[in-house]
Structures are given as C-alpha cells and as structure tokens.
Amino acid sequence: MPLERLEAQICELAGHLAAATCRFLVLLADFDARRGWASWEMGSCAQWLSWKCQMSSGTAREHVRVARALRDLPVIRARFAAGRLSYAKVRALTRIAVPATEAGLAELAGPMTANQLERFARAHRQVTQADDADARVRRRLAWRFEEDGSLSGTFRLPPLAGAVLLKACGLPAPTWRVIRPGAFPRKRRRPWHRRRGRAGRWPAGRGRAGGPDLFGPGRRPGRGG
C-alpha cells in the first residue's frame, strides 16, 4: 500500500472515530437525563460509565460533562458528528462555549491544533472569570428607605467608581498610592563598634576595639595594667 494511501486511511478513520464518539456521547446524555444509571443503584452516571464501559473515574466524569454540554451546543455537535472536530477539541470547546458563542468558537477551532485550543480555552476561562468577578463587584448594591424616610444601604465598588460616587455625594475621595516593592529601602543600622553614646562615649559594655569592655563603662586600664 502506498504511503499516501495509508495516511489517507488513517485520517479517514480518525473522522469516523470522532463521529462515533459524538454518537456515543449523544446516547450517553440521553441515558443520563433519563437516569438509567439509577436502576443499577449507582450514585451517578459517571460511576455507571466507569463500571460498564471500563473507564477510569476521571475519564468517565469528563465524558459525562461533555455529553451534557453538547445538548445545548448544536453547532459544535453537528461538526463533531461530521468528523470535522475531534473529541479533544470538543472537550476544550465545551468548557467555554455557550449557545451565543459556539458558532464563532467552532470556526476558530478548525485550523488550531488540540493543544493550541486547550491553551486558548484556559486563557479564555481566566479572562472570563476575572470579568465575572469584576461584574459581581459592580453589581453589589443593596438599599432601602427607613421608616423616617431616610435612605440606607450598602455597596461595594471598584476604586475609581467609588471615587466618582463619593465626589457625586460631595464627600472627599480618598487618595490611593501604589507602593512598589523596594520603593522604601530598609535603613541599615551602623555596626555597634561605630556607634557612640549621647556624650560621645562608647556604649556601655563595649570596648573601643570592638570587644566586650571587661573593665566596666568609662574605665580603661592604666599603663601599669
């Protein structure tokens, strides 16, 4: 068999494997939704899959996660069924795709390798989580009118938005400064043998040469010892 024909058959079979895996996950999602695993007294579909289909626990949980996600992602599911996306790519896409974004992400995933798509999905999740956290901070506002008609409430805002609010209320905005590490170098103390007391004497208990003063403060041996 020519090498080119061998390569073509391998790639063709990879497409068939992707299509078969998609069909497997579609059936698995239906089985999970109908709680078919409960009749075997299993705690979850992943446990049943690990037992019946001889998968590791982690692999079974990931298959169930992807199967559930594909139910709401028809574009990715269609490309998966046609063998145009591998399971590795679909697994990465289902971590970040939603119905509103799946078409664009599926198009983007086409020319990428599976490793590149994994890195892209990881970076996408980090940015999305940071944006969601910032949005949650902006949304935290609770207020009510008291019995006397006064308004009371609590809020949490990013620094700049908080400064705008304080200015709108006629309150002085706090001043923030960014302190860089090392901006204030630690002051080095002079060695003890270079420090003198207030009267110009050496500290008590220390000799002029740097060792302990064996003769007491302010005393020195005479010429005769």
Secondary structure per residue as TSV (DSSP state, phi and psi in degrees):
chain	resnum	aa	ss	phi	psi
A	1	M	-	360.0	128.4
A	2	P	-	-61.0	151.1
A	3	L	H	-62.3	-37.4
A	4	E	H	-64.2	-38.9
A	5	R	H	-67.8	-37.7
A	6	L	H	-62.9	-43.8
A	7	E	H	-62.4	-42.2
A	8	A	H	-63.9	-39.5
A	9	Q	H	-67.9	-36.9
A	10	I	H	-63.5	-46.3
A	11	C	H	-65.7	-37.2
A	12	E	H	-65.1	-42.8
A	13	L	H	-66.0	-34.5
A	14	A	H	-61.3	-38.4
A	15	G	H	-65.6	-39.9
A	16	H	H	-64.4	-38.7
A	17	L	H	-63.3	-40.9
A	18	A	H	-63.3	-44.1
A	19	A	H	-63.7	-41.2
A	20	A	H	-66.3	-38.0
A	21	T	H	-65.3	-38.8
A	22	C	H	-62.2	-44.5
A	23	R	H	-62.3	-39.7
A	24	F	H	-61.1	-43.4
A	25	L	H	-72.0	-34.1
A	26	V	H	-63.5	-44.2
A	27	L	H	-64.5	-38.6
A	28	L	H	-64.8	-40.2
A	29	A	H	-62.6	-39.9
A	30	D	H	-67.2	-41.3
A	31	F	H	-63.1	-39.0
A	32	D	H	-69.2	-42.6
A	33	A	H	-63.8	-31.6
A	34	R	T	-91.0	5.1
A	35	R	T	52.8	44.2
A	36	G	G	-66.2	-23.9
A	37	W	G	-72.4	-21.5
A	38	A	G	-67.1	-27.8
A	39	S	G	-67.6	-17.2
A	40	W	G	-95.8	9.6
A	41	E	T	59.4	39.6
A	42	M	-	-97.2	151.4
A	43	G	S	-78.6	-19.3
A	44	S	S	-161.3	167.6
A	45	C	H	-67.0	-33.8
A	46	A	H	-63.7	-38.8
A	47	Q	H	-63.6	-44.3
A	48	W	H	-61.9	-43.1
A	49	L	H	-64.7	-41.1
A	50	S	H	-62.4	-36.3
A	51	W	H	-78.8	-49.6
A	52	K	H	-77.1	-36.6
A	53	C	T	-106.6	10.2
A	54	Q	T	57.9	48.9
A	55	M	-	-108.1	157.7
A	56	S	-	-70.8	160.8
A	57	S	H	-61.0	-43.6
A	58	G	H	-65.0	-42.0
A	59	T	H	-64.8	-40.7
A	60	A	H	-64.1	-43.4
A	61	R	H	-62.1	-38.9
A	62	E	H	-68.7	-38.6
A	63	H	H	-62.8	-41.5
A	64	V	H	-66.4	-39.7
A	65	R	H	-62.1	-46.9
A	66	V	H	-65.2	-40.5
A	67	A	H	-61.3	-42.0
A	68	R	H	-67.2	-40.1
A	69	A	H	-66.9	-36.3
A	70	L	H	-65.0	-22.6
A	71	R	T	-61.6	-29.8
A	72	D	T	-104.4	9.1
A	73	L	-	-127.1	76.5
A	74	P	H	-66.4	-33.5
A	75	V	H	-66.3	-48.6
A	76	I	H	-65.0	-39.8
A	77	R	H	-62.8	-39.8
A	78	A	H	-65.6	-42.2
A	79	R	H	-69.1	-34.5
A	80	F	H	-64.7	-44.9
A	81	A	H	-65.7	-29.2
A	82	A	T	-84.0	-1.1
A	83	G	T	78.4	14.3
A	84	R	S	-88.4	-15.9
A	85	L	S	-127.1	136.2
A	86	S	-	-82.2	166.6
A	87	Y	H	-62.8	-36.7
A	88	A	H	-61.5	-40.8
A	89	K	H	-70.6	-41.0
A	90	V	H	-64.1	-38.3
A	91	R	H	-60.7	-41.7
A	92	A	H	-69.2	-41.1
A	93	L	H	-65.3	-37.6
A	94	T	T	-69.4	-8.9
A	95	R	T	-81.1	-21.9
A	96	I	T	-126.8	-16.7
A	97	A	-	-81.7	144.6
A	98	V	-	-130.2	164.7
A	99	P	T	-52.2	-33.4
A	100	A	T	-76.0	-20.8
A	101	T	T	-118.1	-3.9
A	102	E	H	-65.0	-35.8
A	103	A	H	-63.0	-46.6
A	104	G	H	-65.8	-39.5
A	105	L	H	-68.5	-37.8
A	106	A	H	-64.3	-38.7
A	107	E	H	-66.6	-40.0
A	108	L	H	-66.4	-33.1
A	109	A	H	-73.8	-20.0
A	110	G	S	-52.8	-59.1
A	111	P	S	-78.4	-8.2
A	112	M	S	-78.5	154.9
A	113	T	-	-81.4	165.6
A	114	A	H	-63.3	-37.5
A	115	N	H	-66.4	-42.2
A	116	Q	H	-62.2	-40.1
A	117	L	H	-68.2	-35.3
A	118	E	H	-62.2	-44.1
A	119	R	H	-66.3	-39.2
A	120	F	H	-63.3	-44.3
A	121	A	H	-64.0	-37.8
A	122	R	H	-65.5	-44.7
A	123	A	H	-66.0	-38.4
A	124	H	H	-62.0	-42.2
A	125	R	H	-65.6	-39.6
A	126	Q	H	-63.6	-44.0
A	127	V	H	-66.4	-41.9
A	128	T	H	-64.0	-41.9
A	129	Q	H	-64.1	-39.0
A	130	A	H	-65.2	-41.1
A	131	D	H	-65.4	-40.3
A	132	D	H	-64.5	-39.6
A	133	A	H	-64.8	-40.8
A	134	D	H	-66.1	-37.6
A	135	A	H	-66.5	-37.2
A	136	R	H	-65.0	-36.5
A	137	V	H	-63.9	-42.7
A	138	R	H	-68.0	-27.5
A	139	R	H	-86.3	-10.6
A	140	R	-	-77.3	95.6
A	141	L	E	-146.3	123.8
A	142	A	E	-132.1	132.1
A	143	W	E	-149.1	160.9
A	144	R	E	-162.0	159.1
A	145	F	E	-94.9	130.6
A	146	E	-	-80.2	174.1
A	147	E	T	-62.2	-30.8
A	148	D	T	-85.5	6.2
A	149	G	S	92.4	-7.6
A	150	S	-	-75.6	155.5
A	151	L	E	-101.8	129.6
A	152	S	E	-133.4	154.0
A	153	G	E	178.7	177.5
A	154	T	E	-130.7	151.7
A	155	F	E	-152.8	162.3
A	156	R	-	-141.9	123.1
A	157	L	-	-131.6	155.4
A	158	P	-	-60.8	159.9
A	159	P	H	-53.7	-48.2
A	160	L	H	-67.0	-41.8
A	161	A	H	-64.6	-36.1
A	162	G	H	-64.1	-38.8
A	163	A	H	-64.9	-38.3
A	164	V	H	-63.7	-41.8
A	165	L	H	-64.1	-44.9
A	166	L	H	-62.3	-38.8
A	167	K	H	-65.9	-38.8
A	168	A	H	-66.0	-29.7
A	169	C	T	-86.1	-1.5
A	170	G	T	79.4	20.8
A	171	L	-	-104.5	149.5
A	172	P	-	-69.3	130.5
A	173	A	-	-80.5	141.6
A	174	P	-	-69.1	158.2
A	175	T	-	-103.3	123.5
A	176	W	-	-105.6	138.8
A	177	R	-	-127.6	140.9
A	178	V	-	-94.9	117.0
A	179	I	-	-96.1	115.7
A	180	R	-	-81.5	146.0
A	181	P	T	-59.0	132.2
A	182	G	T	85.3	3.6
A	183	A	S	-66.2	-30.4
A	184	F	S	-118.3	92.8
A	185	P	-	-63.1	144.3
A	186	R	-	-66.8	130.1
A	187	K	-	-71.6	128.2
A	188	R	-	-88.2	130.7
A	189	R	-	-80.8	143.6
A	190	R	-	-70.9	147.3
A	191	P	-	-56.8	149.7
A	192	W	G	-62.1	-29.8
A	193	H	G	-77.1	-3.5
A	194	R	G	-108.1	0.1
A	195	R	-	-98.1	137.3
A	196	R	-	-114.0	159.4
A	197	G	-	-75.4	-176.0
A	198	R	T	-64.3	-34.6
A	199	A	T	-90.9	12.7
A	200	G	S	86.0	3.9
A	201	R	-	-90.7	163.1
A	202	W	-	-74.6	147.9
A	203	P	-	-54.7	143.9
A	204	A	T	-58.8	141.4
A	205	G	T	87.6	2.6
A	206	R	B	-124.4	140.3
A	207	G	-	-89.7	164.3
A	208	R	T	-66.0	-30.4
A	209	A	T	-81.4	-5.3
A	210	G	S	109.7	-9.1
A	211	G	S	-100.0	179.7
A	212	P	B	-62.5	143.0
A	213	D	-	-85.7	101.4
A	214	L	T	-76.1	-12.1
A	215	F	T	-103.9	5.1
A	216	G	-	89.5	168.8
A	217	P	T	-63.1	130.8
A	218	G	T	73.8	2.0
A	219	R	-	-107.4	142.2
A	220	R	-	-137.1	148.9
A	221	P	-	-69.7	144.6
A	222	G	-	-77.5	-176.7
A	223	R	T	-65.0	-28.9
A	224	G	T	-83.2	5.0
A	225	G	-	97.7	360.0
